[in-house]
Amino acid sequence: MTEAAGLGIDDDHEWVEGLAWAHGLVSADPAERAAALDRQAGARMEVEAAFDRLNEGRFPRLRFRARMRAYRRACGRCFPGALWSGSEYAHGEISTWPRLPLALLFLEWEARYPQEWTEHAKAWGAKQALIRDLAATDHDQYLRAKLVDLVDLVVQRPYRCKDREYVRVARAVDGDELRGRLHRAHRSGNSWAQLHAGYVLRLLDHPEVPNTRHVWRTWLAGTRTC
């Protein structure tokens, strides 16, 4: 029996369907996004309550297992727990993972509405792990398009924790579409876009250059003195 089955979930596909409401988190409609945020916030409160019950004190092993199952179920009803709870996902196989739509949604939410993501589902480690796995996997047409969109969104905003990881993605899906968008961002009046897109373009043109903090800081220092 898989962990998902033990939680009363038939498979990852059913889990994804249960999180259909979460697509409202990236909606351009403020009312729809507010409703999704309320649901996310309520679900996170249930996670906290389940965790508190799990740590109330000593009780029989069977009761502990029941409370652990309840805690995992609660985690799976919202981000970031919905990405992992009850899943047998193994890093490196993300392109065939049924929860791939949730992973992409989680990253799109952080890219489009970073403050809301930070308030309601901050998980820097999950962000980094997903980006790295997405860069390293096979990319069909759908996934490539989604990743190009993500890179385009991220370079046009102020730098956030783990954003430098998106260089991995850019190198993995390098092509005319991505470079066209990066060049448009670099020529825009958005100073952040100019800075970030220029950095990504440089590393695409020079694959031998490592994407390290030192290289990033050197780029920042050089652009600020120009």
N, C-alpha and C positions, 0 to 999 in steps of 0.2 A: 504493500500500500504506500502510495506517495504521501508526502506531507500535505499536499493540496487536498488529496482525498480524505485524509484524516481531519481536515478542517471543514469538511462538508462541501468542498468545491470540486466539481467534476474534472475540470481541466483549466489550463491557463486561458483558453478562449472564453470560458464562462466568466473568469475573473475580469478579463478585459471588458466584456459586455457589462458587467456590474459597475464599472468605472466610466460608463459612457457620459455621465453627467460632468466628468472632469474636463471634457472638451470646452465647457463654458469658461474655464479658467483663462483661455486665450481668445475669448470672444471680443470683438470690437464693440459689442453692445454692452454698455456699462451695467444695465440691469441684469443681463444674463451672467455677466462676470461676477457681479455681486452675489447672485444666488449661488453660483458655484463656490465662491469663497466662503459663504456662510455654511455650506455643506461640508467643505473641507475643514473649517474651523470646528464645527460640531463633531465631526469624525475624529479630529485630533483630541478633543476633550474626552471622547470615549476611550481612546488609546491611553490617555493619562489615568483615567479612572480604572481601567483594566490593569494597568501596571501597578497602581496603588493596591488593588485587591490582591495581586500576585505577591506583594511584599508586606502584607498585613502582619505576618508572623508565622509561627509554625503550625502546620495542619497536615492531615494525612496525605500520603503521596498521591492517591487517586484524586483528591480535591485539588492538589497542586497541578496535576496534569490537566484537569478540567479548566482551571484558571489560566494555565499556559495556553491552551487551545483558544480560550476566549480572548486572550491578549493578542494572539497571532491573527485571529479573525478581525479584531478591531484594527490592527496595523494594516491589514490588507484592504481596508475600505477607504484609505486616503493615502496621499503622498507624504513621505517617500516610501512608506511601508508597502504600498501596493506594487512597487517594483520588484520586491523580493519575497514577501511573505507567502509561504506555501509553494514557492517555485523551485524547480530543480535546475534552474539556469546555471550553466557553466560558462565562465568568462571565455570569450573568444568565439562563441557560437551565437552571437546576438542577431545575425541576419535571419536566422531561422527560428528565433525565439518568439512564441506567440505574443509575448508582452512587449515586443518591439514598438507598437504604437504608443504604449504608455511611456516607454523610455523617451521616444521622440517628443511626446507631449510635455513631459517633465522638463526637457531641455528647452523646448519652445517657450514654455511658460516663463522660465528663468530669463530667456533672452528678450521676450516682449515686455514682461512686467516684473522686473527684477526685485523691486521693493515688496510687492505682494508675495512673490516666491520666498523672499527672505523672511518675511513675517510669518508665513503659514506653512512652509515646508523646507526650510533651509537644510541642505545636506551636501556640503562641499565634496565630501568623499564620494558620494553617489554620482555627483556631477562629473567628477574627474574619471571615475571608473567607466561610466557610460560613454563619455567622449572617446576615451582610449579604445574601448571595445568597438565602437562604431568606426573608428579610423582603421582598425585592423581587420575588419571583416570583409566579406564580399559585398559588392555594391551593385544591386540591380538598378534599373532606371528610376524606379520610385524612390529608393533609398538615396541614391545620388542626388536627386532633385531636392529631397528634404534636407540633406546635409549642406548643399549649396545655399539653401535658404537660411539655414542656421548660421553659417559663417557670415553671410551678408548682414543678418540682423546684429550679430555680436560685434562686428567691426564698427558699427555705427553708433555705439554707445560708450560711455565711460568704462574704462577697464574694471573688471570685477575678478574676484578670486577664481582661479583656474581657467580664465579665458584664454591664457596662452596655450592651453591644451588644444584649442581649435586649430592651431597650425598643423597638428597631426591630421585632422580631418581635411583641411585644405590641400595638403600634400597628397592625401589619398584620393581625392576627387578632383584633382587639378584638371582644368580643361578650359575651353573657350568661354563657356557660360560663367564659370566662377571668375575667371580673370576679367571678363567684361564687367561684371558687377564690382569687383574690387577696384578696377580703374575708374569706374564712375564714382565710387565712394571716395577715392583718392583725389578726384578733381572737384568734389563737392565743397560747399562752404562749411561743412561740419568738420571742426578741427579734430574731433576724436576719430572720425572716419578717415580723415587724411592720415593721421598718425598710425592707426591700427591697420588700415588697408595697405599703407606703404610698407609696414613691417611684414605683413603676410606675403605681399608680392615679392619683396626682397628674398624671403626664405624659399619661395617657390622658384625663383630664378637661380638660387644658390642652394641646391639640396644638400651640399656638403656642409653647410653651416648648421650647427646644432641649435635647437630651439631651447636655449638655456636662459636662466635668469640674467646671467652676465650679458649675453647677446641682446636680450630685451632691454636691459638697463643702458647698455651702450647705445642702442638705437634711440632710446628716449633722450639720452644726453646729447647725442648728435643732432637730433631734430630740434631740440630746444635752443641750441646755439646757432642754428642757421638763420 
